[in-house]
Amino acid sequence: MKLFLFTKDIERIESVKNYIEANLEKDLSIDVLAYTFHVGKSTLRRHFAIYYQKTIHSYILERRMEKAMELLTAEESPIKQVWKQIGYKTRTSFTHAFSKYYGHAPVYYLKYETRAELAH
């Protein structure tokens, strides 16, 4: 069975992706996204997966983890600021997701100087 999307569906899915990119710090649950873009949850999930070849959840996780890594390695951002900037409600949930995604806790990726300060 061949799956396809109409132009209006593609435009909506691209808008959803752009919204996710611009709002990583916000609640990006499927409920919120479906409401924001006036589309059913299952339709949103299905269309996103067809167009991007990944689930919307995995895309959000990927983007948040990439942004977290960028913040941890390029700036002197405390971990507290990082998890809030990418939409996690607690440091614990962020650390768990980050460790599962990258194989190490976020502190492992902090700049050397920052890690040395944490050791004292």
Jmol script that loads the backbone (N, CA, C; Angstrom):
load data "model"
ATOM      1  N   MET A   1       0.837  -1.182   0.000  1.00  0.00           N
ATOM      2  CA  MET A   1       0.000   0.000   0.000  1.00  0.00           C
ATOM      3  C   MET A   1       0.881   1.245   0.000  1.00  0.00           C
ATOM      4  N   LYS A   2       0.691   2.109  -0.947  1.00  0.00           N
ATOM      5  CA  LYS A   2       1.466   3.328  -1.056  1.00  0.00           C
ATOM      6  C   LYS A   2       0.810   4.425  -0.227  1.00  0.00           C
ATOM      7  N   LEU A   3       1.617   5.079   0.594  1.00  0.00           N
ATOM      8  CA  LEU A   3       1.111   6.158   1.424  1.00  0.00           C
ATOM      9  C   LEU A   3       1.540   7.496   0.843  1.00  0.00           C
ATOM     10  N   PHE A   4       0.634   8.442   0.842  1.00  0.00           N
ATOM     11  CA  PHE A   4       0.967   9.771   0.346  1.00  0.00           C
ATOM     12  C   PHE A   4       0.229  10.813   1.167  1.00  0.00           C
ATOM     13  N   LEU A   5       0.694  12.051   1.050  1.00  0.00           N
ATOM     14  CA  LEU A   5       0.066  13.164   1.742  1.00  0.00           C
ATOM     15  C   LEU A   5      -0.297  14.237   0.734  1.00  0.00           C
ATOM     16  N   PHE A   6      -1.383  14.911   0.988  1.00  0.00           N
ATOM     17  CA  PHE A   6      -1.764  16.053   0.174  1.00  0.00           C
ATOM     18  C   PHE A   6      -0.888  17.244   0.540  1.00  0.00           C
ATOM     19  N   THR A   7      -0.815  18.212  -0.343  1.00  0.00           N
ATOM     20  CA  THR A   7       0.006  19.407  -0.118  1.00  0.00           C
ATOM     21  C   THR A   7      -0.344  20.085   1.195  1.00  0.00           C
ATOM     22  N   LYS A   8      -1.617  20.210   1.504  1.00  0.00           N
ATOM     23  CA  LYS A   8      -2.022  20.861   2.760  1.00  0.00           C
ATOM     24  C   LYS A   8      -1.544  20.070   3.975  1.00  0.00           C
ATOM     25  N   ASP A   9      -1.499  18.739   3.860  1.00  0.00           N
ATOM     26  CA  ASP A   9      -0.999  17.909   4.950  1.00  0.00           C
ATOM     27  C   ASP A   9       0.509  18.108   5.127  1.00  0.00           C
ATOM     28  N   ILE A  10       1.220  18.177   4.025  1.00  0.00           N
ATOM     29  CA  ILE A  10       2.671  18.399   4.074  1.00  0.00           C
ATOM     30  C   ILE A  10       2.974  19.758   4.693  1.00  0.00           C
ATOM     31  N   GLU A  11       2.237  20.769   4.279  1.00  0.00           N
ATOM     32  CA  GLU A  11       2.442  22.111   4.836  1.00  0.00           C
ATOM     33  C   GLU A  11       2.190  22.123   6.340  1.00  0.00           C
ATOM     34  N   ARG A  12       1.153  21.411   6.775  1.00  0.00           N
ATOM     35  CA  ARG A  12       0.851  21.347   8.204  1.00  0.00           C
ATOM     36  C   ARG A  12       1.967  20.630   8.955  1.00  0.00           C
ATOM     37  N   ILE A  13       2.432  19.512   8.436  1.00  0.00           N
ATOM     38  CA  ILE A  13       3.487  18.749   9.102  1.00  0.00           C
ATOM     39  C   ILE A  13       4.783  19.558   9.159  1.00  0.00           C
ATOM     40  N   GLU A  14       5.095  20.277   8.112  1.00  0.00           N
ATOM     41  CA  GLU A  14       6.279  21.146   8.134  1.00  0.00           C
ATOM     42  C   GLU A  14       6.106  22.271   9.150  1.00  0.00           C
ATOM     43  N   SER A  15       4.895  22.778   9.296  1.00  0.00           N
ATOM     44  CA  SER A  15       4.613  23.793  10.310  1.00  0.00           C
ATOM     45  C   SER A  15       4.783  23.222  11.714  1.00  0.00           C
ATOM     46  N   VAL A  16       4.337  21.994  11.903  1.00  0.00           N
ATOM     47  CA  VAL A  16       4.510  21.330  13.200  1.00  0.00           C
ATOM     48  C   VAL A  16       5.997  21.203  13.510  1.00  0.00           C
ATOM     49  N   LYS A  17       6.780  20.764  12.546  1.00  0.00           N
ATOM     50  CA  LYS A  17       8.221  20.622  12.746  1.00  0.00           C
ATOM     51  C   LYS A  17       8.858  21.974  13.082  1.00  0.00           C
ATOM     52  N   ASN A  18       8.487  23.014  12.375  1.00  0.00           N
ATOM     53  CA  ASN A  18       9.022  24.349  12.658  1.00  0.00           C
ATOM     54  C   ASN A  18       8.624  24.820  14.048  1.00  0.00           C
ATOM     55  N   TYR A  19       7.406  24.510  14.445  1.00  0.00           N
ATOM     56  CA  TYR A  19       6.935  24.866  15.788  1.00  0.00           C
ATOM     57  C   TYR A  19       7.763  24.141  16.842  1.00  0.00           C
ATOM     58  N   ILE A  20       8.004  22.871  16.629  1.00  0.00           N
ATOM     59  CA  ILE A  20       8.815  22.096  17.568  1.00  0.00           C
ATOM     60  C   ILE A  20      10.202  22.727  17.692  1.00  0.00           C
ATOM     61  N   GLU A  21      10.822  23.019  16.568  1.00  0.00           N
ATOM     62  CA  GLU A  21      12.161  23.625  16.558  1.00  0.00           C
ATOM     63  C   GLU A  21      12.207  24.926  17.361  1.00  0.00           C
ATOM     64  N   ALA A  22      11.183  25.739  17.220  1.00  0.00           N
ATOM     65  CA  ALA A  22      11.160  27.059  17.861  1.00  0.00           C
ATOM     66  C   ALA A  22      10.692  27.018  19.316  1.00  0.00           C
ATOM     67  N   ASN A  23      10.181  25.868  19.757  1.00  0.00           N
ATOM     68  CA  ASN A  23       9.574  25.804  21.088  1.00  0.00           C
ATOM     69  C   ASN A  23      10.018  24.587  21.893  1.00  0.00           C
ATOM     70  N   LEU A  24      11.264  24.225  21.825  1.00  0.00           N
ATOM     71  CA  LEU A  24      11.751  23.042  22.535  1.00  0.00           C
ATOM     72  C   LEU A  24      11.522  23.126  24.040  1.00  0.00           C
ATOM     73  N   GLU A  25      11.451  24.331  24.570  1.00  0.00           N
ATOM     74  CA  GLU A  25      11.287  24.504  26.019  1.00  0.00           C
ATOM     75  C   GLU A  25       9.837  24.335  26.471  1.00  0.00           C
ATOM     76  N   LYS A  26       8.914  24.265  25.537  1.00  0.00           N
ATOM     77  CA  LYS A  26       7.489  24.187  25.880  1.00  0.00           C
ATOM     78  C   LYS A  26       6.985  22.746  25.916  1.00  0.00           C
ATOM     79  N   ASP A  27       5.751  22.602  26.381  1.00  0.00           N
ATOM     80  CA  ASP A  27       5.083  21.302  26.373  1.00  0.00           C
ATOM     81  C   ASP A  27       4.796  20.940  24.912  1.00  0.00           C
ATOM     82  N   LEU A  28       5.415  19.879  24.445  1.00  0.00           N
ATOM     83  CA  LEU A  28       5.248  19.437  23.058  1.00  0.00           C
ATOM     84  C   LEU A  28       4.545  18.084  22.996  1.00  0.00           C
ATOM     85  N   SER A  29       3.628  17.888  23.915  1.00  0.00           N
ATOM     86  CA  SER A  29       2.877  16.634  23.910  1.00  0.00           C
ATOM     87  C   SER A  29       2.016  16.567  22.657  1.00  0.00           C
ATOM     88  N   ILE A  30       1.641  15.365  22.288  1.00  0.00           N
ATOM     89  CA  ILE A  30       0.808  15.174  21.105  1.00  0.00           C
ATOM     90  C   ILE A  30      -0.527  15.899  21.272  1.00  0.00           C
ATOM     91  N   ASP A  31      -1.037  15.960  22.502  1.00  0.00           N
ATOM     92  CA  ASP A  31      -2.288  16.677  22.755  1.00  0.00           C
ATOM     93  C   ASP A  31      -2.145  18.161  22.421  1.00  0.00           C
ATOM     94  N   VAL A  32      -1.080  18.764  22.893  1.00  0.00           N
ATOM     95  CA  VAL A  32      -0.848  20.194  22.650  1.00  0.00           C
ATOM     96  C   VAL A  32      -0.628  20.463  21.162  1.00  0.00           C
ATOM     97  N   LEU A  33       0.177  19.640  20.517  1.00  0.00           N
ATOM     98  CA  LEU A  33       0.448  19.848  19.093  1.00  0.00           C
ATOM     99  C   LEU A  33      -0.808  19.661  18.248  1.00  0.00           C
ATOM    100  N   ALA A  34      -1.578  18.639  18.549  1.00  0.00           N
ATOM    101  CA  ALA A  34      -2.816  18.397  17.791  1.00  0.00           C
ATOM    102  C   ALA A  34      -3.790  19.564  17.966  1.00  0.00           C
ATOM    103  N   TYR A  35      -3.910  20.057  19.180  1.00  0.00           N
ATOM    104  CA  TYR A  35      -4.797  21.193  19.450  1.00  0.00           C
ATOM    105  C   TYR A  35      -4.292  22.452  18.728  1.00  0.00           C
ATOM    106  N   THR A  36      -3.001  22.715  18.824  1.00  0.00           N
ATOM    107  CA  THR A  36      -2.408  23.901  18.212  1.00  0.00           C
ATOM    108  C   THR A  36      -2.600  23.921  16.705  1.00  0.00           C
ATOM    109  N   PHE A  37      -2.500  22.754  16.081  1.00  0.00           N
ATOM    110  CA  PHE A  37      -2.580  22.687  14.619  1.00  0.00           C
ATOM    111  C   PHE A  37      -3.913  22.154  14.096  1.00  0.00           C
ATOM    112  N   HIS A  38      -4.888  22.062  14.988  1.00  0.00           N
ATOM    113  CA  HIS A  38      -6.260  21.693  14.606  1.00  0.00           C
ATOM    114  C   HIS A  38      -6.315  20.405  13.786  1.00  0.00           C
ATOM    115  N   VAL A  39      -5.716  19.378  14.346  1.00  0.00           N
ATOM    116  CA  VAL A  39      -5.677  18.080  13.681  1.00  0.00           C
ATOM    117  C   VAL A  39      -5.830  16.993  14.746  1.00  0.00           C
ATOM    118  N   GLY A  40      -6.359  15.868  14.369  1.00  0.00           N
ATOM    119  CA  GLY A  40      -6.495  14.756  15.296  1.00  0.00           C
ATOM    120  C   GLY A  40      -5.129  14.189  15.676  1.00  0.00           C
ATOM    121  N   LYS A  41      -5.044  13.642  16.881  1.00  0.00           N
ATOM    122  CA  LYS A  41      -3.773  13.099  17.366  1.00  0.00           C
ATOM    123  C   LYS A  41      -3.252  11.967  16.487  1.00  0.00           C
ATOM    124  N   SER A  42      -4.126  11.026  16.136  1.00  0.00           N
ATOM    125  CA  SER A  42      -3.659   9.897  15.317  1.00  0.00           C
ATOM    126  C   SER A  42      -3.272  10.359  13.916  1.00  0.00           C
ATOM    127  N   THR A  43      -3.996  11.329  13.376  1.00  0.00           N
ATOM    128  CA  THR A  43      -3.643  11.878  12.052  1.00  0.00           C
ATOM    129  C   THR A  43      -2.284  12.562  12.116  1.00  0.00           C
ATOM    130  N   LEU A  44      -2.064  13.345  13.152  1.00  0.00           N
ATOM    131  CA  LEU A  44      -0.771  14.026  13.322  1.00  0.00           C
ATOM    132  C   LEU A  44       0.362  13.011  13.424  1.00  0.00           C
ATOM    133  N   ARG A  45       0.178  12.003  14.257  1.00  0.00           N
ATOM    134  CA  ARG A  45       1.218  10.964  14.403  1.00  0.00           C
ATOM    135  C   ARG A  45       1.505  10.274  13.065  1.00  0.00           C
ATOM    136  N   ARG A  46       0.449   9.883  12.390  1.00  0.00           N
ATOM    137  CA  ARG A  46       0.585   9.144  11.132  1.00  0.00           C
ATOM    138  C   ARG A  46       1.237   9.998  10.051  1.00  0.00           C
ATOM    139  N   HIS A  47       0.766  11.219   9.865  1.00  0.00           N
ATOM    140  CA  HIS A  47       1.320  12.088   8.829  1.00  0.00           C
ATOM    141  C   HIS A  47       2.781  12.441   9.106  1.00  0.00           C
ATOM    142  N   PHE A  48       3.104  12.701  10.356  1.00  0.00           N
ATOM    143  CA  PHE A  48       4.490  13.018  10.705  1.00  0.00           C
ATOM    144  C   PHE A  48       5.397  11.831  10.392  1.00  0.00           C
ATOM    145  N   ALA A  49       4.961  10.654  10.769  1.00  0.00           N
ATOM    146  CA  ALA A  49       5.757   9.438  10.520  1.00  0.00           C
ATOM    147  C   ALA A  49       5.914   9.159   9.028  1.00  0.00           C
ATOM    148  N   ILE A  50       4.874   9.388   8.255  1.00  0.00           N
ATOM    149  CA  ILE A  50       4.957   9.177   6.808  1.00  0.00           C
ATOM    150  C   ILE A  50       5.965  10.150   6.194  1.00  0.00           C
ATOM    151  N   TYR A  51       5.858  11.406   6.568  1.00  0.00           N
ATOM    152  CA  TYR A  51       6.672  12.448   5.932  1.00  0.00           C
ATOM    153  C   TYR A  51       8.128  12.430   6.390  1.00  0.00           C
ATOM    154  N   TYR A  52       8.360  12.231   7.693  1.00  0.00           N
ATOM    155  CA  TYR A  52       9.729  12.300   8.224  1.00  0.00           C
ATOM    156  C   TYR A  52      10.353  10.937   8.522  1.00  0.00           C
ATOM    157  N   GLN A  53       9.603   9.875   8.340  1.00  0.00           N
ATOM    158  CA  GLN A  53      10.111   8.521   8.561  1.00  0.00           C
ATOM    159  C   GLN A  53      10.585   8.283  10.000  1.00  0.00           C
ATOM    160  N   LYS A  54       9.949   8.978  10.935  1.00  0.00           N
ATOM    161  CA  LYS A  54      10.197   8.762  12.367  1.00  0.00           C
ATOM    162  C   LYS A  54       8.990   9.269  13.124  1.00  0.00           C
ATOM    163  N   THR A  55       8.826   8.785  14.336  1.00  0.00           N
ATOM    164  CA  THR A  55       7.687   9.237  15.133  1.00  0.00           C
ATOM    165  C   THR A  55       7.918  10.667  15.596  1.00  0.00           C
ATOM    166  N   ILE A  56       6.832  11.334  15.893  1.00  0.00           N
ATOM    167  CA  ILE A  56       6.937  12.710  16.378  1.00  0.00           C
ATOM    168  C   ILE A  56       7.658  12.731  17.726  1.00  0.00           C
ATOM    169  N   HIS A  57       7.397  11.726  18.552  1.00  0.00           N
ATOM    170  CA  HIS A  57       8.073  11.638  19.852  1.00  0.00           C
ATOM    171  C   HIS A  57       9.586  11.478  19.673  1.00  0.00           C
ATOM    172  N   SER A  58      10.005  10.601  18.781  1.00  0.00           N
ATOM    173  CA  SER A  58      11.437  10.400  18.590  1.00  0.00           C
ATOM    174  C   SER A  58      12.094  11.656  18.002  1.00  0.00           C
ATOM    175  N   TYR A  59      11.368  12.385  17.160  1.00  0.00           N
ATOM    176  CA  TYR A  59      11.909  13.628  16.612  1.00  0.00           C
ATOM    177  C   TYR A  59      12.103  14.679  17.714  1.00  0.00           C
ATOM    178  N   ILE A  60      11.116  14.822  18.575  1.00  0.00           N
ATOM    179  CA  ILE A  60      11.223  15.794  19.677  1.00  0.00           C
ATOM    180  C   ILE A  60      12.378  15.414  20.599  1.00  0.00           C
ATOM    181  N   LEU A  61      12.475  14.142  20.946  1.00  0.00           N
ATOM    182  CA  LEU A  61      13.575  13.680  21.797  1.00  0.00           C
ATOM    183  C   LEU A  61      14.923  13.967  21.139  1.00  0.00           C
ATOM    184  N   GLU A  62      15.046  13.635  19.871  1.00  0.00           N
ATOM    185  CA  GLU A  62      16.284  13.870  19.126  1.00  0.00           C
ATOM    186  C   GLU A  62      16.674  15.348  19.147  1.00  0.00           C
ATOM    187  N   ARG A  63      15.734  16.219  18.857  1.00  0.00           N
ATOM    188  CA  ARG A  63      16.018  17.661  18.827  1.00  0.00           C
ATOM    189  C   ARG A  63      16.374  18.194  20.210  1.00  0.00           C
ATOM    190  N   ARG A  64      15.674  17.726  21.239  1.00  0.00           N
ATOM    191  CA  ARG A  64      15.980  18.181  22.601  1.00  0.00           C
ATOM    192  C   ARG A  64      17.359  17.702  23.040  1.00  0.00           C
ATOM    193  N   MET A  65      17.694  16.490  22.713  1.00  0.00           N
ATOM    194  CA  MET A  65      19.005  15.972  23.100  1.00  0.00           C
ATOM    195  C   MET A  65      20.129  16.682  22.330  1.00  0.00           C
ATOM    196  N   GLU A  66      19.915  16.949  21.062  1.00  0.00           N
ATOM    197  CA  GLU A  66      20.920  17.686  20.286  1.00  0.00           C
ATOM    198  C   GLU A  66      21.113  19.089  20.849  1.00  0.00           C
ATOM    199  N   LYS A  67      20.021  19.743  21.215  1.00  0.00           N
ATOM    200  CA  LYS A  67      20.098  21.087  21.791  1.00  0.00           C
ATOM    201  C   LYS A  67      20.789  21.039  23.146  1.00  0.00           C
ATOM    202  N   ALA A  68      20.485  20.034  23.950  1.00  0.00           N
ATOM    203  CA  ALA A  68      21.133  19.884  25.253  1.00  0.00           C
ATOM    204  C   ALA A  68      22.638  19.712  25.080  1.00  0.00           C
ATOM    205  N   MET A  69      23.037  18.864  24.149  1.00  0.00           N
ATOM    206  CA  MET A  69      24.463  18.648  23.911  1.00  0.00           C
ATOM    207  C   MET A  69      25.136  19.938  23.456  1.00  0.00           C
ATOM    208  N   GLU A  70      24.470  20.654  22.585  1.00  0.00           N
ATOM    209  CA  GLU A  70      24.996  21.932  22.107  1.00  0.00           C
ATOM    210  C   GLU A  70      25.207  22.902  23.278  1.00  0.00           C
ATOM    211  N   LEU A  71      24.237  23.001  24.151  1.00  0.00           N
ATOM    212  CA  LEU A  71      24.330  23.906  25.298  1.00  0.00           C
ATOM    213  C   LEU A  71      25.400  23.460  26.288  1.00  0.00           C
ATOM    214  N   LEU A  72      25.494  22.166  26.512  1.00  0.00           N
ATOM    215  CA  LEU A  72      26.470  21.654  27.481  1.00  0.00           C
ATOM    216  C   LEU A  72      27.909  21.805  27.006  1.00  0.00           C
ATOM    217  N   THR A  73      28.137  21.655  25.726  1.00  0.00           N
ATOM    218  CA  THR A  73      29.513  21.651  25.223  1.00  0.00           C
ATOM    219  C   THR A  73      29.972  22.999  24.690  1.00  0.00           C
ATOM    220  N   ALA A  74      29.062  23.865  24.297  1.00  0.00           N
ATOM    221  CA  ALA A  74      29.461  25.119  23.666  1.00  0.00           C
ATOM    222  C   ALA A  74      29.387  26.312  24.606  1.00  0.00           C
ATOM    223  N   GLU A  75      28.600  26.226  25.619  1.00  0.00           N
ATOM    224  CA  GLU A  75      28.415  27.347  26.527  1.00  0.00           C
ATOM    225  C   GLU A  75      28.739  26.909  27.940  1.00  0.00           C
ATOM    226  N   GLU A  76      28.771  27.873  28.809  1.00  0.00           N
ATOM    227  CA  GLU A  76      28.965  27.541  30.214  1.00  0.00           C
ATOM    228  C   GLU A  76      27.609  27.563  30.901  1.00  0.00           C
ATOM    229  N   SER A  77      26.712  26.766  30.391  1.00  0.00           N
ATOM    230  CA  SER A  77      25.354  26.689  30.935  1.00  0.00           C
ATOM    231  C   SER A  77      25.305  25.646  32.036  1.00  0.00           C
ATOM    232  N   PRO A  78      24.827  26.048  33.213  1.00  0.00           N
ATOM    233  CA  PRO A  78      24.609  25.042  34.255  1.00  0.00           C
ATOM    234  C   PRO A  78      23.549  24.047  33.782  1.00  0.00           C
ATOM    235  N   ILE A  79      23.654  22.831  34.264  1.00  0.00           N
ATOM    236  CA  ILE A  79      22.710  21.799  33.855  1.00  0.00           C
ATOM    237  C   ILE A  79      21.275  22.238  34.146  1.00  0.00           C
ATOM    238  N   LYS A  80      21.076  22.970  35.245  1.00  0.00           N
ATOM    239  CA  LYS A  80      19.729  23.440  35.595  1.00  0.00           C
ATOM    240  C   LYS A  80      19.134  24.288  34.474  1.00  0.00           C
ATOM    241  N   GLN A  81      19.930  25.146  33.886  1.00  0.00           N
ATOM    242  CA  GLN A  81      19.434  25.974  32.791  1.00  0.00           C
ATOM    243  C   GLN A  81      19.174  25.126  31.546  1.00  0.00           C
ATOM    244  N   VAL A  82      20.016  24.144  31.316  1.00  0.00           N
ATOM    245  CA  VAL A  82      19.876  23.307  30.124  1.00  0.00           C
ATOM    246  C   VAL A  82      18.556  22.560  30.144  1.00  0.00           C
ATOM    247  N   TRP A  83      18.259  21.841  31.213  1.00  0.00           N
ATOM    248  CA  TRP A  83      17.027  21.043  31.208  1.00  0.00           C
ATOM    249  C   TRP A  83      15.788  21.901  31.124  1.00  0.00           C
ATOM    250  N   LYS A  84      15.839  23.094  31.647  1.00  0.00           N
ATOM    251  CA  LYS A  84      14.681  23.985  31.532  1.00  0.00           C
ATOM    252  C   LYS A  84      14.549  24.539  30.109  1.00  0.00           C
ATOM    253  N   GLN A  85      15.670  24.813  29.465  1.00  0.00           N
ATOM    254  CA  GLN A  85      15.650  25.365  28.112  1.00  0.00           C
ATOM    255  C   GLN A  85      15.147  24.379  27.068  1.00  0.00           C
ATOM    256  N   ILE A  86      15.178  23.099  27.393  1.00  0.00           N
ATOM    257  CA  ILE A  86      14.723  22.121  26.403  1.00  0.00           C
ATOM    258  C   ILE A  86      13.444  21.398  26.824  1.00  0.00           C
ATOM    259  N   GLY A  87      12.760  21.956  27.813  1.00  0.00           N
ATOM    260  CA  GLY A  87      11.410  21.487  28.109  1.00  0.00           C
ATOM    261  C   GLY A  87      11.237  20.380  29.127  1.00  0.00           C
ATOM    262  N   TYR A  88      12.262  20.089  29.918  1.00  0.00           N
ATOM    263  CA  TYR A  88      12.094  19.072  30.957  1.00  0.00           C
ATOM    264  C   TYR A  88      11.642  19.730  32.246  1.00  0.00           C
ATOM    265  N   LYS A  89      10.780  19.045  32.975  1.00  0.00           N
ATOM    266  CA  LYS A  89      10.230  19.611  34.206  1.00  0.00           C
ATOM    267  C   LYS A  89      11.141  19.379  35.407  1.00  0.00           C
ATOM    268  N   THR A  90      11.965  18.333  35.353  1.00  0.00           N
ATOM    269  CA  THR A  90      12.887  18.050  36.464  1.00  0.00           C
ATOM    270  C   THR A  90      14.257  17.668  35.924  1.00  0.00           C
ATOM    271  N   ARG A  91      15.253  17.894  36.748  1.00  0.00           N
ATOM    272  CA  ARG A  91      16.614  17.502  36.377  1.00  0.00           C
ATOM    273  C   ARG A  91      16.703  15.978  36.259  1.00  0.00           C
ATOM    274  N   THR A  92      16.006  15.280  37.120  1.00  0.00           N
ATOM    275  CA  THR A  92      16.038  13.817  37.102  1.00  0.00           C
ATOM    276  C   THR A  92      15.530  13.259  35.777  1.00  0.00           C
ATOM    277  N   SER A  93      14.396  13.774  35.314  1.00  0.00           N
ATOM    278  CA  SER A  93      13.857  13.268  34.050  1.00  0.00           C
ATOM    279  C   SER A  93      14.778  13.611  32.884  1.00  0.00           C
ATOM    280  N   PHE A  94      15.385  14.799  32.922  1.00  0.00           N
ATOM    281  CA  PHE A  94      16.338  15.174  31.881  1.00  0.00           C
ATOM    282  C   PHE A  94      17.569  14.269  31.916  1.00  0.00           C
ATOM    283  N   THR A  95      18.129  14.077  33.096  1.00  0.00           N
ATOM    284  CA  THR A  95      19.334  13.247  33.227  1.00  0.00           C
ATOM    285  C   THR A  95      19.065  11.822  32.758  1.00  0.00           C
ATOM    286  N   HIS A  96      17.906  11.294  33.106  1.00  0.00           N
ATOM    287  CA  HIS A  96      17.548   9.937  32.680  1.00  0.00           C
ATOM    288  C   HIS A  96      17.450   9.857  31.151  1.00  0.00           C
ATOM    289  N   ALA A  97      16.735  10.795  30.543  1.00  0.00           N
ATOM    290  CA  ALA A  97      16.570  10.790  29.085  1.00  0.00           C
ATOM    291  C   ALA A  97      17.908  10.996  28.382  1.00  0.00           C
ATOM    292  N   PHE A  98      18.708  11.917  28.888  1.00  0.00           N
ATOM    293  CA  PHE A  98      20.005  12.216  28.290  1.00  0.00           C
ATOM    294  C   PHE A  98      20.932  11.000  28.369  1.00  0.00           C
ATOM    295  N   SER A  99      20.978  10.383  29.545  1.00  0.00           N
ATOM    296  CA  SER A  99      21.842   9.208  29.745  1.00  0.00           C
ATOM    297  C   SER A  99      21.422   8.048  28.855  1.00  0.00           C
ATOM    298  N   LYS A 100      20.137   7.865  28.713  1.00  0.00           N
ATOM    299  CA  LYS A 100      19.633   6.799  27.841  1.00  0.00           C
ATOM    300  C   LYS A 100      19.980   7.088  26.384  1.00  0.00           C
ATOM    301  N   TYR A 101      19.890   8.342  25.977  1.00  0.00           N
ATOM    302  CA  TYR A 101      20.130   8.727  24.586  1.00  0.00           C
ATOM    303  C   TYR A 101      21.622   8.684  24.234  1.00  0.00           C
ATOM    304  N   TYR A 102      22.472   9.234  25.117  1.00  0.00           N
ATOM    305  CA  TYR A 102      23.903   9.348  24.818  1.00  0.00           C
ATOM    306  C   TYR A 102      24.795   8.309  25.513  1.00  0.00           C
ATOM    307  N   GLY A 103      24.274   7.638  26.524  1.00  0.00           N
ATOM    308  CA  GLY A 103      25.076   6.637  27.216  1.00  0.00           C
ATOM    309  C   GLY A 103      25.878   7.168  28.388  1.00  0.00           C
ATOM    310  N   HIS A 104      25.809   8.469  28.633  1.00  0.00           N
ATOM    311  CA  HIS A 104      26.502   9.098  29.766  1.00  0.00           C
ATOM    312  C   HIS A 104      25.621  10.198  30.338  1.00  0.00           C
ATOM    313  N   ALA A 105      25.836  10.503  31.612  1.00  0.00           N
ATOM    314  CA  ALA A 105      25.106  11.607  32.247  1.00  0.00           C
ATOM    315  C   ALA A 105      25.551  12.938  31.645  1.00  0.00           C
ATOM    316  N   PRO A 106      24.714  13.956  31.715  1.00  0.00           N
ATOM    317  CA  PRO A 106      25.054  15.252  31.131  1.00  0.00           C
ATOM    318  C   PRO A 106      26.356  15.852  31.663  1.00  0.00           C
ATOM    319  N   VAL A 107      26.646  15.644  32.925  1.00  0.00           N
ATOM    320  CA  VAL A 107      27.852  16.229  33.511  1.00  0.00           C
ATOM    321  C   VAL A 107      29.113  15.749  32.785  1.00  0.00           C
ATOM    322  N   TYR A 108      29.063  14.571  32.199  1.00  0.00           N
ATOM    323  CA  TYR A 108      30.194  14.027  31.448  1.00  0.00           C
ATOM    324  C   TYR A 108      30.576  14.925  30.267  1.00  0.00           C
ATOM    325  N   TYR A 109      29.616  15.629  29.728  1.00  0.00           N
ATOM    326  CA  TYR A 109      29.841  16.426  28.528  1.00  0.00           C
ATOM    327  C   TYR A 109      30.072  17.911  28.801  1.00  0.00           C
ATOM    328  N   LEU A 110      29.982  18.317  30.057  1.00  0.00           N
ATOM    329  CA  LEU A 110      30.265  19.714  30.368  1.00  0.00           C
ATOM    330  C   LEU A 110      31.708  20.038  30.008  1.00  0.00           C
ATOM    331  N   LYS A 111      31.975  21.300  29.753  1.00  0.00           N
ATOM    332  CA  LYS A 111      33.353  21.707  29.494  1.00  0.00           C
ATOM    333  C   LYS A 111      34.225  21.242  30.656  1.00  0.00           C
ATOM    334  N   TYR A 112      35.469  20.949  30.397  1.00  0.00           N
ATOM    335  CA  TYR A 112      36.374  20.433  31.416  1.00  0.00           C
ATOM    336  C   TYR A 112      36.410  21.339  32.642  1.00  0.00           C
ATOM    337  N   GLU A 113      36.493  22.649  32.430  1.00  0.00           N
ATOM    338  CA  GLU A 113      36.579  23.596  33.540  1.00  0.00           C
ATOM    339  C   GLU A 113      35.346  23.495  34.436  1.00  0.00           C
ATOM    340  N   THR A 114      34.193  23.346  33.827  1.00  0.00           N
ATOM    341  CA  THR A 114      32.950  23.259  34.580  1.00  0.00           C
ATOM    342  C   THR A 114      32.911  21.962  35.372  1.00  0.00           C
ATOM    343  N   ARG A 115      33.365  20.858  34.772  1.00  0.00           N
ATOM    344  CA  ARG A 115      33.396  19.582  35.478  1.00  0.00           C
ATOM    345  C   ARG A 115      34.343  19.660  36.669  1.00  0.00           C
ATOM    346  N   ALA A 116      35.494  20.323  36.506  1.00  0.00           N
ATOM    347  CA  ALA A 116      36.463  20.453  37.585  1.00  0.00           C
ATOM    348  C   ALA A 116      35.847  21.232  38.745  1.00  0.00           C
ATOM    349  N   GLU A 117      35.069  22.258  38.436  1.00  0.00           N
ATOM    350  CA  GLU A 117      34.409  23.042  39.478  1.00  0.00           C
ATOM    351  C   GLU A 117      33.404  22.185  40.227  1.00  0.00           C
ATOM    352  N   LEU A 118      32.686  21.325  39.540  1.00  0.00           N
ATOM    353  CA  LEU A 118      31.699  20.469  40.184  1.00  0.00           C
ATOM    354  C   LEU A 118      32.360  19.457  41.118  1.00  0.00           C
ATOM    355  N   ALA A 119      33.580  19.067  40.847  1.00  0.00           N
ATOM    356  CA  ALA A 119      34.281  18.082  41.652  1.00  0.00           C
ATOM    357  C   ALA A 119      34.684  18.667  43.016  1.00  0.00           C
ATOM    358  N   HIS A 120      34.760  19.959  43.119  1.00  0.00           N
ATOM    359  CA  HIS A 120      35.191  20.595  44.373  1.00  0.00           C
ATOM    360  C   HIS A 120      34.032  20.970  45.244  1.00  0.00           C
TER     361      HIS A 120
END
end "model"
wireframe off; spacefill off
backbone 0.3
color backbone group
